Amino acid sequence: MPDTMTPVGVTIVALPGGSVPQTATGTETIATTADHMPDLVVRVISPLVAIAIRTINTYLTILTGLVAAGMTSDAIPSDDFTHLVVKCAGLSVAGAGVGLLKDFVTMFAKLESKYPLLTGNV
């Protein structure tokens, strides 16, 4: 076994000064662990960055699936490949938009559970 282990990267979504007050958003901090465990490289990103990344990932995933479906079947009729990609790009916006709304609902549900009196819940 080597003397030193490679650090493991961990990304945390947090507001600056929120649950991780010592670390500013976009920075990395090394969390030291016991000798037999690898250290953790903790990177903090903002919720908006996390949601943007998830939305782009969802959009590209849907786009890839639709282009593949359009190329292998007549489910999405098109004249040529460019027309197919443009048509699928437009269709992918709706799915990514639904995912974006779902992410906002998730984020606000977490805020509601953290601050229940602001919404009237006890």
Secondary structure, 3 states (H helix, E strand, C coil): CCCCCCCEEEEEECCECCCECCCCCCCEEEECCCCCCCCEEEEEECHHHHHHHHHHHHHHHHHHHHHHHHHHCCCCCCCCHHHHHHHHHHHHHHHHHHHHHHHHHHHHHHHHHHCHHHHCCC
